[in-house]
Amino acid sequence: MKRRTTRQMVRVLSDIRRSANCRALRAAAVIREMELAEIEAEEEERESRDTAREEAWDKPSWRTS
């Protein structure tokens, strides 16, 4: 095994911590994106239902009383 200086070991440990932090931040960002996509999908579904309901009310009735 190659001998490393203290400075090299500190740099390696710093890189490991930074990469762990970056992974955690990326994971949190991905989770948030998934939540936002789910919310947007629900809103679009709700809007499409509302639009369909409005279109049904706007159609003329062929029945006569």
C-alpha positions as CSV (number, residue, x, y, z in Angstrom):
1,M,0.0,0.0,0.0
2,K,1.2,3.4,-0.9
3,R,2.0,5.8,2.0
4,R,0.1,9.0,2.0
5,T,0.9,12.2,3.8
6,T,-1.5,13.7,6.3
7,R,-2.4,16.4,3.8
8,Q,-3.4,13.9,1.2
9,M,-5.5,12.0,3.7
10,V,-7.3,15.2,4.8
11,R,-8.0,16.0,1.1
12,V,-9.4,12.5,0.5
13,L,-11.7,12.7,3.6
14,S,-12.8,16.1,2.5
15,D,-13.7,14.8,-1.0
16,I,-15.6,11.9,0.5
17,R,-17.6,14.2,2.7
18,R,-18.3,16.6,-0.1
19,S,-19.5,13.8,-2.4
20,A,-21.8,12.4,0.3
21,N,-23.2,15.9,0.7
22,C,-23.7,16.3,-3.0
23,R,-25.4,12.9,-3.2
24,A,-27.8,13.9,-0.4
25,L,-28.6,17.2,-2.1
26,R,-29.2,15.5,-5.4
27,A,-31.4,12.9,-3.8
28,A,-33.4,15.7,-2.1
29,A,-33.8,17.5,-5.3
30,V,-35.0,14.4,-7.1
31,I,-37.5,13.7,-4.4
32,R,-38.8,17.3,-4.6
33,E,-39.1,17.1,-8.4
34,M,-41.1,13.9,-8.1
35,E,-43.4,15.6,-5.6
36,L,-43.9,18.6,-7.9
37,A,-44.6,16.4,-10.9
38,E,-47.2,14.5,-8.9
39,I,-48.9,17.8,-7.8
40,E,-48.9,19.1,-11.3
41,A,-50.4,15.9,-12.6
42,E,-53.2,16.1,-10.1
43,E,-53.9,19.8,-11.0
44,E,-54.0,18.9,-14.7
45,E,-56.4,16.1,-14.0
46,R,-58.6,18.3,-11.9
47,E,-58.6,21.0,-14.6
48,S,-59.5,18.5,-17.3
49,R,-62.4,17.3,-15.2
50,D,-63.6,20.9,-14.6
51,T,-63.3,21.6,-18.3
52,A,-65.2,18.5,-19.2
53,R,-67.9,19.5,-16.7
54,E,-68.1,23.0,-18.1
55,E,-68.3,21.6,-21.7
56,A,-71.2,19.4,-20.6
57,W,-73.1,22.4,-19.2
58,D,-72.4,24.5,-22.4
59,K,-73.8,21.9,-24.8
60,P,-77.4,22.7,-25.9
61,S,-80.0,20.3,-24.7
62,W,-81.9,18.5,-27.4
63,R,-84.7,17.6,-25.1
64,T,-87.7,19.9,-25.1
65,S,-90.2,20.1,-22.3
